[in-house]
């Protein structure tokens, strides 16, 4: 290098987490070699497992995320989740920086092993795939059996050092290897959890939108979900998630205790709601009414498809109440009955009349409105149903199964 300033410029240009462009110079057994036009003394290396399914050839131009640099060699990744964590101007997205600042020393997080060198290069998915580094050996516990981790392996780590704003600053992560780490981390999580309770109003950021729920993060490393029925009031006709997007910040109220996800082992998820009435109302009143099954036969409700099988559609009415719709209650048109399973998809809204209530199982049976049905108000005197005959009249089309 020509001098200290040149060295500093290269470190700044190839900062950890930066998106850089290079030209494929060679494809070797150990990885893809990149050349950089403005930095001829620097060599780029993309290990084959970091290609993320991309196909490259000599002479082609690629953009990759810098995951490590040392002695003039820059390790990059083309994995979509890592490259996608960077905005088009080459800088980490705003929410990444805010998330890293939320990290606390000794906090426990899940990380993915990206590269194994003289240290482990890790990414932290919950913090916009922030890049961190972990030593191969814990020098404070050298007498303990050492674990070896492989590329792509998910491990639990403890935050050892938070990076400064300097381009060379690094996030240091320590593999969880002692009971002492576990005790400290657990007590921190318990403290964080105790800061929130049912009824608390929080500002949260949407990080994922699924067919039946929205996943959010708030506070310090806390996660929550909004069930599809906890977005709009019951009389709204638009789809609950139509105006929500990833990265959007919302005000929400905690409506139920967090439940641990045994499948993913992720942090506790709180149940949240952004219903306008619930954000303003007294939570004690809403939780009291939620505990009871207030639905009655002939009530008209809106529910959302959870699952479809050969003869039944299963739907969610609320977080704790389900409904099911039998094929012969879905339509009177033979052509629609034939396409029963194709007519419904997960997350689809279905409006119908309640024709059965199982209060013990918190399960409702519905009859869907078809094109020939008109929505009508039901007098209180009509809400008692003694037999099927009371639902039928001359001229009705009745479907059935040939025995």
C-alpha positions as CSV (number, residue, x, y, z in Angstrom):
1,X,0.0,0.0,0.0
2,X,1.2,3.5,-0.7
3,X,0.5,4.8,2.7
4,X,-1.7,4.8,5.8
5,X,-4.4,6.8,4.0
6,X,-4.7,4.2,1.2
7,X,-5.0,1.5,3.8
8,X,-7.7,3.4,5.6
9,X,-9.6,4.0,2.4
10,X,-9.6,0.3,1.6
11,X,-10.8,-0.7,5.0
12,X,-13.6,1.9,4.7
13,X,-14.6,0.8,1.2
14,X,-14.6,-2.9,2.2
15,X,-16.3,-2.4,5.6
16,X,-18.0,-5.4,7.1
17,X,-21.6,-5.5,5.9
18,X,-20.9,-3.3,2.8
19,X,-22.1,-4.3,-0.7
20,X,-19.2,-4.2,-3.2
21,X,-18.9,-5.0,-6.9
22,X,-16.1,-7.1,-8.4
23,X,-15.2,-9.1,-11.5
24,X,-14.8,-12.9,-11.5
25,X,-11.1,-13.6,-12.2
26,X,-11.0,-17.3,-11.6
27,X,-13.1,-20.2,-10.3
28,X,-11.0,-22.5,-8.0
29,X,-11.8,-25.6,-6.0
30,X,-11.9,-23.5,-2.8
31,X,-14.0,-20.7,-4.1
32,X,-14.5,-17.9,-6.6
33,X,-11.7,-15.2,-7.0
34,X,-12.8,-11.6,-7.5
35,X,-10.7,-8.6,-8.8
36,X,-11.5,-5.0,-7.9
37,X,-10.8,-2.4,-10.5
38,X,-10.1,0.5,-8.1
39,X,-8.2,-1.8,-5.6
40,X,-5.8,-4.0,-7.6
41,X,-4.0,-5.1,-4.4
42,X,-7.1,-6.6,-2.9
43,X,-8.4,-10.0,-3.7
44,X,-12.0,-11.1,-3.2
45,X,-13.0,-14.6,-2.2
46,X,-16.5,-16.2,-2.4
47,X,-16.5,-19.7,-0.9
48,X,-18.7,-22.0,-2.9
49,X,-21.3,-22.4,-0.1
50,X,-21.6,-18.6,-0.1
51,X,-22.8,-18.4,-3.7
52,X,-26.4,-18.8,-2.5
53,X,-27.4,-20.7,-5.6
54,X,-25.9,-18.1,-8.0
55,X,-24.1,-19.2,-11.1
56,X,-21.0,-17.2,-12.0
57,X,-18.4,-17.4,-14.8
58,X,-15.0,-15.8,-15.4
59,X,-15.3,-12.2,-16.6
60,X,-18.8,-11.7,-15.1
61,X,-19.6,-8.9,-12.7
62,X,-21.1,-9.7,-9.3
63,X,-22.2,-7.8,-6.2
64,X,-21.5,-9.4,-2.8
65,X,-21.7,-8.6,0.9
66,X,-18.4,-8.2,2.8
67,X,-18.4,-10.7,5.7
68,X,-14.7,-10.5,6.6
69,X,-11.4,-8.9,5.5
70,X,-7.8,-9.6,6.5
71,X,-4.4,-9.4,4.9
72,X,-5.7,-8.0,1.6
73,X,-8.3,-10.8,1.2
74,X,-12.0,-9.9,1.4
75,X,-14.5,-12.6,2.0
76,X,-17.9,-12.0,0.4
77,X,-21.3,-13.7,0.2
78,X,-23.9,-13.8,-2.5
79,X,-26.6,-15.4,-0.3
80,X,-29.9,-13.6,-1.0
81,X,-30.7,-13.0,2.7
82,X,-27.4,-11.3,3.3
83,X,-27.3,-9.3,0.1
84,X,-30.9,-8.3,0.6
85,X,-30.1,-6.8,4.0
86,X,-28.4,-3.9,2.2
87,X,-30.1,-1.0,0.5
88,X,-29.2,-0.1,-3.2
89,X,-26.8,2.7,-2.2
90,X,-24.6,0.1,-0.5
91,X,-25.4,1.0,3.1
92,X,-27.1,-1.2,5.7
93,X,-30.8,-0.5,6.1
94,X,-31.8,1.9,8.8
95,X,-33.6,-0.7,10.8
96,X,-30.4,-2.9,10.9
97,X,-28.4,-0.1,12.7
98,X,-31.2,0.5,15.1
99,X,-31.4,-3.2,15.8
100,X,-27.7,-3.5,16.5
101,X,-27.9,-0.6,18.9
102,X,-30.6,-2.5,20.8
103,X,-28.2,-5.3,21.5
104,X,-26.9,-5.5,25.1
105,X,-23.7,-7.0,26.4
106,X,-24.2,-10.6,27.5
107,X,-27.5,-10.8,25.6
108,X,-28.2,-14.2,24.1
109,X,-29.1,-14.4,20.4
110,X,-29.3,-17.0,17.6
111,X,-26.6,-16.9,14.9
112,X,-25.7,-18.8,11.7
113,X,-22.2,-19.8,10.9
114,X,-21.2,-18.3,7.6
115,X,-17.5,-18.9,7.4
116,X,-14.9,-20.8,9.5
117,X,-11.5,-19.2,9.4
118,X,-9.2,-18.2,12.3
119,X,-12.6,-17.3,13.9
120,X,-16.2,-18.0,13.2
121,X,-17.9,-15.4,10.9
122,X,-21.6,-15.3,11.9
123,X,-24.8,-13.6,10.8
124,X,-27.6,-12.8,13.2
125,X,-31.0,-13.2,11.3
126,X,-33.0,-11.4,14.0
127,X,-30.9,-8.3,13.6
128,X,-31.2,-7.9,9.8
129,X,-28.4,-10.5,9.4
130,X,-25.8,-8.4,11.2
131,X,-22.3,-9.8,10.8
132,X,-20.4,-10.8,13.9
133,X,-17.3,-12.8,14.9
134,X,-16.7,-15.5,17.4
135,X,-13.4,-17.0,18.5
136,X,-12.7,-20.7,17.7
137,X,-11.8,-21.2,21.4
138,X,-13.1,-19.7,24.6
139,X,-9.8,-18.8,26.3
140,X,-11.5,-18.4,29.6
141,X,-12.6,-22.0,29.7
142,X,-9.9,-23.9,27.8
143,X,-10.3,-26.9,30.0
144,X,-13.9,-27.4,28.9
145,X,-14.6,-29.6,25.8
146,X,-14.6,-27.4,22.7
147,X,-17.4,-27.5,20.1
148,X,-16.7,-27.3,16.4
149,X,-19.3,-25.6,14.3
150,X,-19.9,-26.1,10.6
151,X,-20.9,-23.7,7.8
152,X,-24.6,-23.1,7.9
153,X,-25.1,-24.3,11.5
154,X,-27.4,-22.3,13.8
155,X,-25.8,-21.7,17.2
156,X,-26.7,-19.7,20.3
157,X,-24.2,-17.0,21.2
158,X,-23.8,-14.3,23.8
159,X,-22.9,-10.7,22.8
160,X,-19.4,-10.0,23.9
161,X,-18.7,-6.6,22.4
162,X,-20.9,-4.1,20.4
163,X,-19.2,-2.4,17.4
164,X,-18.5,1.4,17.4
165,X,-19.4,3.6,14.4
166,X,-15.8,3.1,13.1
167,X,-15.7,1.1,9.8
168,X,-13.3,-1.4,11.5
169,X,-15.6,-1.9,14.5
170,X,-16.7,-5.5,14.9
171,X,-19.6,-7.3,16.7
172,X,-18.0,-9.9,18.9
173,X,-20.1,-12.9,19.7
174,X,-19.2,-15.7,22.2
175,X,-20.6,-19.2,21.7
176,X,-22.7,-20.1,24.7
177,X,-20.5,-22.6,26.5
178,X,-20.9,-22.2,30.3
179,X,-23.6,-22.3,32.9
180,X,-22.5,-18.8,33.9
181,X,-23.3,-17.4,30.5
182,X,-26.7,-19.1,30.6
183,X,-27.6,-17.8,34.0
184,X,-26.7,-14.2,33.1
185,X,-28.5,-14.3,29.8
186,X,-31.6,-15.9,31.3
187,X,-31.8,-13.2,34.0
188,X,-31.5,-10.5,31.3
189,X,-34.3,-12.0,29.3
190,X,-36.5,-12.3,32.4
191,X,-35.8,-8.6,33.2
192,X,-36.7,-7.6,29.6
193,X,-39.9,-9.6,29.7
194,X,-41.0,-8.1,33.0
195,X,-40.9,-4.6,31.5
196,X,-44.0,-5.4,29.5
197,X,-47.4,-6.9,30.6
198,X,-50.8,-7.5,29.2
199,X,-52.4,-4.1,28.5
200,X,-49.1,-2.3,27.7
201,X,-49.1,-0.1,24.6
202,X,-45.9,-0.6,22.5
203,X,-44.4,0.8,19.3
204,X,-43.5,-2.2,17.1
205,X,-41.9,-2.7,13.7
206,X,-43.4,-5.3,11.2
207,X,-40.7,-7.8,10.1
208,X,-42.8,-10.4,8.4
209,X,-46.3,-10.8,7.0
210,X,-47.8,-14.3,6.7
211,X,-51.2,-15.4,5.5
212,X,-52.7,-15.4,9.0
213,X,-50.4,-13.3,11.1
214,X,-48.0,-10.4,11.2
215,X,-44.7,-10.8,13.0
216,X,-43.3,-7.7,14.8
217,X,-40.3,-6.8,17.0
218,X,-40.3,-4.2,19.8
219,X,-38.4,-3.3,22.9
220,X,-35.1,-5.1,23.3
221,X,-35.1,-8.3,21.3
222,X,-38.8,-8.9,21.9
223,X,-41.1,-10.4,19.3
224,X,-44.9,-10.4,18.9
225,X,-47.6,-11.4,16.5
226,X,-50.8,-9.8,15.4
227,X,-53.5,-12.5,14.5
228,X,-55.4,-11.7,11.3
229,X,-58.5,-11.0,13.4
230,X,-56.7,-8.4,15.6
231,X,-56.3,-5.8,12.8
232,X,-59.7,-4.4,11.8
233,X,-63.1,-4.1,13.4
234,X,-65.6,-6.9,12.5
235,X,-67.7,-4.6,10.2
236,X,-64.7,-3.8,7.9
237,X,-64.8,-5.4,4.4
238,X,-61.2,-4.9,3.3
239,X,-58.4,-7.5,3.8
240,X,-56.8,-6.9,7.2
241,X,-53.2,-6.9,5.9
242,X,-53.9,-4.8,2.7
243,X,-52.3,-1.6,4.2
244,X,-49.5,-3.2,6.2
245,X,-45.9,-3.6,4.9
246,X,-42.6,-4.9,6.2
247,X,-40.6,-2.2,7.9
248,X,-43.8,-0.2,8.9
249,X,-44.0,0.9,12.5
250,X,-47.3,0.6,14.3
251,X,-48.8,1.2,17.8
252,X,-50.1,-2.0,19.3
253,X,-51.5,-3.2,22.6
254,X,-50.4,-6.4,24.3
255,X,-53.5,-8.6,24.7
256,X,-52.0,-11.9,25.9
257,X,-48.9,-13.4,27.5
258,X,-46.0,-14.5,25.3
259,X,-45.8,-18.1,24.3
260,X,-42.5,-19.9,23.5
261,X,-42.1,-21.4,20.1
262,X,-40.8,-24.9,20.6
263,X,-40.4,-25.4,16.8
264,X,-37.9,-22.6,16.2
265,X,-36.6,-21.9,19.7
266,X,-37.0,-18.2,19.0
267,X,-37.6,-15.6,21.6
268,X,-41.0,-15.3,23.3
269,X,-43.8,-13.9,21.2
270,X,-46.4,-11.7,22.7
271,X,-50.0,-11.5,21.3
272,X,-50.6,-8.0,20.0
273,X,-53.6,-6.1,18.6
274,X,-54.0,-3.0,16.5
275,X,-57.8,-2.8,16.4
276,X,-58.7,0.9,16.8
277,X,-61.3,0.1,19.4
278,X,-58.9,-1.9,21.5
279,X,-56.2,0.7,21.3
280,X,-58.6,3.1,23.0
281,X,-60.7,0.8,25.2
282,X,-60.2,-0.5,28.7
283,X,-58.3,-3.8,28.2
284,X,-60.0,-5.4,31.2
285,X,-63.4,-5.1,29.4
286,X,-62.0,-6.6,26.1
287,X,-60.3,-9.6,27.8
288,X,-63.4,-10.3,29.8
289,X,-65.6,-10.5,26.7
290,X,-62.9,-12.5,24.9
291,X,-63.0,-15.2,27.6
292,X,-66.7,-15.9,26.7
293,X,-68.0,-17.4,23.5
294,X,-70.6,-14.8,22.6
295,X,-71.6,-16.2,19.2
296,X,-75.2,-17.5,18.6
297,X,-76.9,-19.4,15.9
298,X,-77.9,-17.2,12.9
299,X,-75.3,-14.6,13.7
300,X,-73.4,-13.4,10.6
301,X,-69.6,-13.5,11.0
302,X,-66.4,-13.1,9.0
303,X,-63.7,-15.8,9.4
304,X,-60.4,-16.6,7.7
305,X,-59.3,-19.9,6.1
306,X,-56.7,-21.9,8.0
307,X,-56.9,-25.2,6.2
308,X,-58.9,-26.9,3.4
309,X,-59.4,-30.7,3.0
310,X,-61.7,-32.8,0.8
311,X,-65.0,-31.9,2.5
312,X,-64.3,-29.2,5.1
313,X,-62.8,-25.7,5.3
314,X,-61.4,-24.8,8.7
315,X,-61.4,-21.2,9.6
316,X,-60.3,-18.9,12.4
317,X,-62.9,-16.5,13.9
318,X,-60.5,-15.1,16.6
319,X,-57.4,-16.2,18.4
320,X,-59.4,-18.7,20.4
321,X,-62.4,-19.5,18.4
322,X,-62.5,-21.7,15.2
323,X,-65.2,-22.5,12.7
324,X,-65.7,-25.1,10.0
325,X,-67.6,-25.1,6.8
326,X,-68.9,-28.3,5.2
327,X,-68.8,-28.7,1.4
328,X,-72.6,-28.8,1.0
329,X,-72.9,-25.6,3.1
330,X,-70.5,-23.7,0.8
331,X,-72.7,-23.4,-2.3
332,X,-75.8,-24.7,-4.1
333,X,-74.1,-24.6,-7.5
334,X,-72.8,-28.1,-8.6
335,X,-69.9,-26.5,-10.5
336,X,-68.8,-24.7,-7.4
337,X,-69.1,-27.8,-5.3
338,X,-66.9,-29.7,-7.8
339,X,-64.2,-27.0,-7.4
340,X,-64.6,-26.9,-3.6
341,X,-60.9,-27.1,-2.6
342,X,-59.8,-24.8,-5.4
343,X,-62.2,-22.0,-4.3
344,X,-60.5,-21.5,-0.9
345,X,-57.0,-20.5,0.0
346,X,-55.3,-19.9,3.4
347,X,-56.0,-16.3,4.7
348,X,-59.1,-15.9,2.5
349,X,-62.0,-14.1,4.1
350,X,-65.3,-16.1,4.3
351,X,-68.6,-14.5,5.4
352,X,-71.4,-16.8,6.6
353,X,-74.2,-17.5,9.0
354,X,-73.7,-19.6,12.1
355,X,-75.7,-22.8,12.0
356,X,-74.1,-24.6,14.9
357,X,-72.2,-23.8,18.2
358,X,-70.0,-26.1,20.2
359,X,-69.1,-24.0,23.3
360,X,-67.0,-26.7,24.9
361,X,-64.7,-26.9,21.9
362,X,-65.1,-23.2,21.0
363,X,-66.1,-24.3,17.5
364,X,-68.7,-22.8,15.2
365,X,-70.3,-24.4,12.1
366,X,-71.0,-22.0,9.2
367,X,-73.1,-21.8,6.1
368,X,-71.5,-19.6,3.5
369,X,-73.3,-16.9,1.6
370,X,-73.4,-17.8,-2.1
371,X,-74.3,-15.6,-5.0
372,X,-78.0,-16.1,-4.5
373,X,-78.1,-15.2,-0.8
374,X,-78.9,-11.7,0.4
375,X,-77.6,-10.4,3.8
376,X,-80.5,-9.8,6.0
377,X,-81.2,-8.8,9.6
378,X,-82.4,-11.6,11.8
379,X,-85.1,-10.7,14.4
380,X,-84.4,-11.9,17.9
381,X,-87.5,-14.1,17.7
382,X,-86.0,-16.0,14.8
383,X,-82.8,-17.0,16.6
384,X,-84.2,-20.2,18.1
385,X,-83.9,-23.1,15.6
386,X,-85.7,-26.3,16.4
387,X,-85.3,-28.2,13.1
388,X,-83.8,-28.0,9.7
389,X,-87.2,-27.5,8.2
390,X,-87.3,-24.0,9.5
391,X,-84.4,-23.1,7.2
392,X,-86.1,-24.3,4.1
393,X,-89.0,-23.1,1.9
394,X,-90.6,-24.0,-1.4
395,X,-88.3,-23.4,-4.3
396,X,-85.0,-23.9,-2.3
397,X,-82.3,-26.0,-3.9
398,X,-81.0,-28.6,-1.5
399,X,-77.7,-30.5,-2.0
400,X,-76.9,-33.9,-0.6
401,X,-74.8,-37.0,-0.9
402,X,-76.0,-40.2,-2.6
403,X,-75.7,-43.0,0.0
